[in-house]
Every structure is written in structure tokens, then in C-alpha cells.
Amino acid sequence: IEEPIDPVAGHINGAENYPWQDVTDASGFFLGADQQRARWGSLLNRDEIVVYCGSGVTACVNLFSLATVGREDAKLYAGSWSDWCSFL
């Protein structure tokens, strides 16, 4: 992470919230590619996308969603929030 650590608890600099649960419909079925693209919107145009969660596990659902719409280059911050907060 290149940006300085944000002293505000609960926030990583530049982070945007895309809950992993939003890749499915109310019945738990994976949304189609068009809906996935709409969900990510202009984020898909960024040079680099890094996802995280609490421990690096559920963020993989977002990686899968991104891969289905052509962003196989998205990365996982494996340590996620557990790692980040260890530096606060």
C-alpha cells in the first residue's frame, strides 16, 4: 500500500465499499455479467483494482466477480483489514 496510513479507524485510504454479498441476487444466485459490470461501474476503468475484507477470504468473491467481467488482473490484499489495522 503506497498511501500513508489513515489514522481514522475503520478506513483504508482510497477504499470504496463493494460488499461481496452484492454479487448475488436475493436467492443467492450469481448475477449475470451485465449486472456485475453495472455493479462495478467506472471502477472497471481503473489501472489497478485491489480488494480486501476482514481477513482476505470473502474478498475472493469480489475477485471472481471482477474476473467474470474481464478484470482478471484485480488483486487481493491478502492480509486485508487484519493486516492493515496491525499498523495503526
N, C-alpha and C positions, 0 to 999 in steps of 0.2 A: 504494500500500500504506500503510495507516494505522498499522499496528503498528510499534513500533521494530524495528530490525534485530537479529536474533538473532546473537550472536557465535559460536554453535556452527556450524562449517562443515557444510554439507550439509542444513540445515534452514531453512525459511521458517516464521516464527511462524504457528501455527494450521493448517499444512498437514497434509493426510491423504493417504496413498498409495493411489491408484487407478490401477494400471498400465494403460496403453492396450491392451495385449495381451489383457486380460481381457474385452474386448467381443466376442471371437470364441471359437468352440469350438476343439477340438484340430485340426480340419481347416481352420481359418481362416475359417469362415463366421460372419457376424454373428449374434449371439444374438438371440432374439426379444425383443419388448418386455417381456414378463413377467420374463424373466431379466435384462434391463437394469435394470428397476425394482428387482428384488431386489438386484442388484449395488450400486446407489446407496443403497438403503435410506433411512434417515431424512435423509440429506443432501438429498434432493429437497425436504424441507420448509423448508430454509433460505431466508432472504430473498435472499441473494446467493451465487452459486457462481462461483468463478474457477478455471480450470485452467491448469496450466503444465507444462513438461517441461524439457528441456535448452536448447532454442533456440526453442520456440514452434511447432514443426512437428507432432510426433507428438501433442501435446495436442489437436489438432484432431479426432482420433479420439474422444476423450472428449467433445468438444463435440457431435459427431454423435450419439453415444450418448445424451447428455442431451437433445438435441433430439427424438430419437425417442420419449422418454418425457414430452414436454411441457415441458421446460425450455429453450426456445429463447432464454431470456434469460441463459443462462450466458455468462460472458465468458472471453476468452483473455488471460492475461498474456503479451503478445506477446514481450517480451524474455526471459521465463522465467528459468531458472537463470542463463543467461549474463549477463543484466542484473542480477539480484539479487546475484550474487557480486561484481560490479564495485563494489558499495557496501561490501563487507566490509573 
